[in-house]
């Protein structure tokens, strides 16, 4: 499937971008938290600019994936972004990948396979009624506001986790808006319809907002606190948008049991991977080359 292929490419680009952005954001002063001055600092970091380049590549791949497949299929695939990136980092930096990473990769992969097989997402339509968008945007705004208020009242990893979840919600909203916008390309005058749709510009606004929240999350705490909330939050909220806005279907009933097991495996795997030296930017010593 084209959608699956481009979802995997999106995950690869986003995973690498998260690690690069974390390294840059960690050097920002505390006084720049939740301020536009944070971007002024980051724009001078080459590693952050490299991460932004990967974000742009990921956005293009995601647009193709969402235009060719259901959001409930595409977005959950993004849980592989961290394990795939860490394995790639081990190869590029010529370090021995620790057993901890392999356990995390196995857990995430098994969880994704079990979850997709159990839920069997599919169906649905490509566009959303305006009234449905109005309700979704209001509820999303209230949820985001609650997370941000809670984050501002917290410190360190608790703040990072809450902002990570807020960023995940922003990215999920971006994906839903992008899918609705890309549907305008079908039929005659598709390009004109795309650029005249409010969904396209809302996609850009939501994406920038999510990026801002992610940078603050990465600055506030460790990747261990941010990544599980970001990864699982994006997948679950995207599925919620797929079901409620696009009419996509999931298996329920007794299938909920393996689906919960799948979520637990993915969460444990992401947590284990986030603790890896490769994720923190402090790789293990290089392995000997014979």
Order of alpha helices (4+ residues) and beta strands (2+ residues): alpha-alpha-alpha-alpha-alpha-alpha-alpha-alpha-alpha-alpha-alpha-alpha-alpha
